[in-house]
Amino acid sequence: MMTRKELKETLELEKKNYPALGTAGKSLYAFLCQDRDHYVYKYIRLLRHTEYYFERKSKNALYYLPYIFYKSRKNRLGRCIGIDMGEGAFDRGLFIAHTGIIVGSAKIGKNCKLHGQNVIGSNAVIGNNCELWVGAKVIGPARLADNITVAAGAVVVDTFEEEGITIGGVPARKLK
């Protein structure tokens, strides 16, 4: 179960992925200009708070109200910017470059990078430090080892156990 300190550390780590939000001045500028990074990071922040209260609501009914509050805000913003993901799918270090992302009840490791128009289906398992380029999809019970790059437009339906490779194509196969 994530502590309040771990939540804060996770949010600070993930905010570093967005240079446009580095300082208070840059954050204000991004907000005033309606920069994409502002809205994507706001979504990630709401996602992390939703996860925090989701874990606690079964232990104490008082956490149910903040859970509903954050989940409704996350879902509302997600519909506006084109992101749909449930709680608990991603480990720390999530980076979303562009929107148009749908994530089922998958399990994704640390430092995942999504470059937009991605679909990660239910039952998929993705390792640490994986990167999905524009239009890449991981569907079915596919499993990816650590440090795998999925090329743009690839459709992954099989398991790839070899670490540090690049995969691509329809259906995806090892490229290098």
Contacts in CASP RR format, 6 or more apart in sequence:
PFRMAT RR
TARGET T0000
AUTHOR 0000-0000-0000
METHOD contacts of the structure
MODEL  1
MMTRKELKETLELEKKNYPALGTAGKSLYAFLCQDRDHYVYKYIRLLRHT
EYYFERKSKNALYYLPYIFYKSRKNRLGRCIGIDMGEGAFDRGLFIAHTG
IIVGSAKIGKNCKLHGQNVIGSNAVIGNNCELWVGAKVIGPARLADNITV
AAGAVVVDTFEEEGITIGGVPARKLK
1 55 0 8 1.000
1 56 0 8 1.000
2 10 0 8 1.000
2 51 0 8 1.000
2 52 0 8 1.000
2 55 0 8 1.000
4 52 0 8 1.000
7 48 0 8 1.000
7 49 0 8 1.000
7 52 0 8 1.000
10 48 0 8 1.000
10 92 0 8 1.000
10 93 0 8 1.000
11 44 0 8 1.000
11 45 0 8 1.000
11 48 0 8 1.000
13 92 0 8 1.000
13 93 0 8 1.000
14 41 0 8 1.000
14 44 0 8 1.000
14 48 0 8 1.000
14 92 0 8 1.000
14 93 0 8 1.000
14 94 0 8 1.000
14 95 0 8 1.000
15 21 0 8 1.000
15 22 0 8 1.000
15 41 0 8 1.000
16 22 0 8 1.000
17 93 0 8 1.000
17 94 0 8 1.000
17 95 0 8 1.000
18 37 0 8 1.000
18 40 0 8 1.000
18 41 0 8 1.000
19 26 0 8 1.000
20 26 0 8 1.000
20 29 0 8 1.000
20 30 0 8 1.000
20 35 0 8 1.000
20 37 0 8 1.000
20 38 0 8 1.000
21 27 0 8 1.000
21 30 0 8 1.000
21 37 0 8 1.000
21 38 0 8 1.000
21 41 0 8 1.000
27 38 0 8 1.000
29 35 0 8 1.000
30 37 0 8 1.000
30 38 0 8 1.000
31 38 0 8 1.000
36 81 0 8 1.000
36 98 0 8 1.000
36 99 0 8 1.000
39 77 0 8 1.000
39 80 0 8 1.000
39 81 0 8 1.000
40 81 0 8 1.000
40 83 0 8 1.000
40 96 0 8 1.000
40 99 0 8 1.000
42 77 0 8 1.000
43 74 0 8 1.000
43 77 0 8 1.000
43 78 0 8 1.000
43 81 0 8 1.000
43 83 0 8 1.000
43 96 0 8 1.000
44 94 0 8 1.000
44 96 0 8 1.000
46 70 0 8 1.000
46 73 0 8 1.000
46 74 0 8 1.000
46 77 0 8 1.000
47 74 0 8 1.000
47 85 0 8 1.000
47 86 0 8 1.000
47 87 0 8 1.000
47 90 0 8 1.000
49 66 0 8 1.000
49 70 0 8 1.000
50 67 0 8 1.000
50 70 0 8 1.000
50 71 0 8 1.000
50 74 0 8 1.000
50 87 0 8 1.000
51 87 0 8 1.000
51 88 0 8 1.000
53 63 0 8 1.000
53 64 0 8 1.000
53 66 0 8 1.000
53 67 0 8 1.000
53 70 0 8 1.000
54 67 0 8 1.000
54 71 0 8 1.000
54 87 0 8 1.000
54 88 0 8 1.000
56 63 0 8 1.000
56 67 0 8 1.000
57 63 0 8 1.000
57 64 0 8 1.000
57 67 0 8 1.000
71 87 0 8 1.000
78 84 0 8 1.000
81 99 0 8 1.000
81 100 0 8 1.000
82 99 0 8 1.000
82 100 0 8 1.000
82 101 0 8 1.000
83 96 0 8 1.000
83 99 0 8 1.000
83 100 0 8 1.000
83 101 0 8 1.000
83 102 0 8 1.000
84 101 0 8 1.000
84 102 0 8 1.000
84 103 0 8 1.000
85 101 0 8 1.000
85 102 0 8 1.000
85 103 0 8 1.000
85 104 0 8 1.000
86 103 0 8 1.000
86 104 0 8 1.000
86 105 0 8 1.000
89 103 0 8 1.000
89 104 0 8 1.000
89 105 0 8 1.000
89 106 0 8 1.000
89 107 0 8 1.000
89 108 0 8 1.000
89 120 0 8 1.000
90 103 0 8 1.000
90 108 0 8 1.000
90 109 0 8 1.000
90 112 0 8 1.000
91 108 0 8 1.000
91 109 0 8 1.000
91 110 0 8 1.000
91 112 0 8 1.000
91 128 0 8 1.000
92 110 0 8 1.000
92 111 0 8 1.000
93 110 0 8 1.000
93 111 0 8 1.000
93 112 0 8 1.000
94 108 0 8 1.000
94 111 0 8 1.000
94 112 0 8 1.000
94 114 0 8 1.000
95 111 0 8 1.000
95 112 0 8 1.000
95 113 0 8 1.000
95 114 0 8 1.000
96 114 0 8 1.000
96 116 0 8 1.000
97 113 0 8 1.000
97 114 0 8 1.000
97 115 0 8 1.000
97 116 0 8 1.000
98 115 0 8 1.000
98 116 0 8 1.000
98 117 0 8 1.000
98 134 0 8 1.000
99 116 0 8 1.000
100 116 0 8 1.000
100 117 0 8 1.000
100 118 0 8 1.000
101 114 0 8 1.000
101 116 0 8 1.000
101 117 0 8 1.000
101 118 0 8 1.000
101 119 0 8 1.000
101 120 0 8 1.000
102 118 0 8 1.000
102 119 0 8 1.000
102 120 0 8 1.000
102 121 0 8 1.000
103 118 0 8 1.000
103 119 0 8 1.000
103 120 0 8 1.000
103 121 0 8 1.000
104 120 0 8 1.000
104 121 0 8 1.000
104 122 0 8 1.000
104 124 0 8 1.000
105 121 0 8 1.000
105 122 0 8 1.000
105 123 0 8 1.000
106 120 0 8 1.000
106 121 0 8 1.000
106 122 0 8 1.000
106 123 0 8 1.000
106 124 0 8 1.000
106 125 0 8 1.000
106 126 0 8 1.000
106 138 0 8 1.000
107 124 0 8 1.000
107 125 0 8 1.000
107 126 0 8 1.000
108 120 0 8 1.000
108 124 0 8 1.000
108 125 0 8 1.000
108 126 0 8 1.000
108 127 0 8 1.000
108 130 0 8 1.000
109 126 0 8 1.000
109 127 0 8 1.000
109 128 0 8 1.000
109 130 0 8 1.000
110 128 0 8 1.000
110 129 0 8 1.000
111 128 0 8 1.000
111 129 0 8 1.000
112 126 0 8 1.000
112 127 0 8 1.000
112 128 0 8 1.000
112 129 0 8 1.000
112 130 0 8 1.000
112 131 0 8 1.000
112 132 0 8 1.000
113 130 0 8 1.000
113 131 0 8 1.000
113 132 0 8 1.000
114 132 0 8 1.000
115 131 0 8 1.000
115 132 0 8 1.000
115 133 0 8 1.000
115 134 0 8 1.000
115 135 0 8 1.000
115 136 0 8 1.000
115 152 0 8 1.000
116 132 0 8 1.000
116 134 0 8 1.000
116 135 0 8 1.000
117 134 0 8 1.000
117 135 0 8 1.000
118 132 0 8 1.000
118 134 0 8 1.000
118 135 0 8 1.000
118 136 0 8 1.000
118 137 0 8 1.000
119 135 0 8 1.000
119 137 0 8 1.000
119 138 0 8 1.000
119 139 0 8 1.000
120 126 0 8 1.000
120 132 0 8 1.000
120 137 0 8 1.000
120 138 0 8 1.000
120 139 0 8 1.000
121 138 0 8 1.000
121 139 0 8 1.000
121 140 0 8 1.000
122 140 0 8 1.000
123 140 0 8 1.000
123 141 0 8 1.000
124 138 0 8 1.000
124 139 0 8 1.000
124 140 0 8 1.000
124 141 0 8 1.000
124 142 0 8 1.000
124 143 0 8 1.000
124 144 0 8 1.000
125 142 0 8 1.000
125 143 0 8 1.000
125 144 0 8 1.000
126 138 0 8 1.000
126 143 0 8 1.000
126 144 0 8 1.000
126 148 0 8 1.000
127 144 0 8 1.000
127 145 0 8 1.000
127 146 0 8 1.000
127 148 0 8 1.000
128 146 0 8 1.000
128 147 0 8 1.000
129 146 0 8 1.000
129 147 0 8 1.000
130 144 0 8 1.000
130 146 0 8 1.000
130 147 0 8 1.000
130 148 0 8 1.000
130 149 0 8 1.000
130 150 0 8 1.000
131 148 0 8 1.000
131 149 0 8 1.000
131 150 0 8 1.000
132 138 0 8 1.000
132 150 0 8 1.000
133 149 0 8 1.000
133 150 0 8 1.000
133 151 0 8 1.000
133 152 0 8 1.000
133 153 0 8 1.000
133 154 0 8 1.000
134 152 0 8 1.000
134 153 0 8 1.000
135 152 0 8 1.000
135 153 0 8 1.000
135 154 0 8 1.000
136 150 0 8 1.000
136 151 0 8 1.000
136 152 0 8 1.000
136 153 0 8 1.000
136 154 0 8 1.000
136 155 0 8 1.000
136 156 0 8 1.000
136 168 0 8 1.000
137 153 0 8 1.000
137 154 0 8 1.000
137 155 0 8 1.000
137 156 0 8 1.000
138 144 0 8 1.000
138 150 0 8 1.000
138 156 0 8 1.000
139 155 0 8 1.000
139 156 0 8 1.000
139 157 0 8 1.000
140 157 0 8 1.000
141 159 0 8 1.000
142 156 0 8 1.000
142 157 0 8 1.000
142 158 0 8 1.000
142 159 0 8 1.000
142 160 0 8 1.000
143 159 0 8 1.000
143 160 0 8 1.000
143 161 0 8 1.000
144 150 0 8 1.000
144 156 0 8 1.000
144 159 0 8 1.000
144 160 0 8 1.000
145 160 0 8 1.000
145 161 0 8 1.000
145 162 0 8 1.000
145 163 0 8 1.000
145 164 0 8 1.000
146 163 0 8 1.000
146 164 0 8 1.000
147 163 0 8 1.000
147 164 0 8 1.000
148 160 0 8 1.000
148 163 0 8 1.000
148 164 0 8 1.000
148 165 0 8 1.000
148 166 0 8 1.000
148 167 0 8 1.000
149 164 0 8 1.000
149 165 0 8 1.000
149 166 0 8 1.000
149 167 0 8 1.000
150 156 0 8 1.000
150 166 0 8 1.000
150 167 0 8 1.000
150 168 0 8 1.000
150 172 0 8 1.000
151 166 0 8 1.000
151 167 0 8 1.000
151 168 0 8 1.000
151 169 0 8 1.000
151 172 0 8 1.000
151 175 0 8 1.000
153 168 0 8 1.000
153 169 0 8 1.000
153 170 0 8 1.000
154 167 0 8 1.000
154 168 0 8 1.000
154 169 0 8 1.000
154 170 0 8 1.000
154 172 0 8 1.000
155 169 0 8 1.000
155 170 0 8 1.000
155 171 0 8 1.000
155 172 0 8 1.000
156 167 0 8 1.000
156 168 0 8 1.000
156 171 0 8 1.000
156 172 0 8 1.000
157 171 0 8 1.000
157 172 0 8 1.000
158 171 0 8 1.000
158 172 0 8 1.000
160 167 0 8 1.000
160 172 0 8 1.000
160 174 0 8 1.000
162 174 0 8 1.000
165 174 0 8 1.000
165 175 0 8 1.000
165 176 0 8 1.000
166 174 0 8 1.000
166 175 0 8 1.000
166 176 0 8 1.000
167 173 0 8 1.000
167 174 0 8 1.000
167 175 0 8 1.000
168 175 0 8 1.000
END
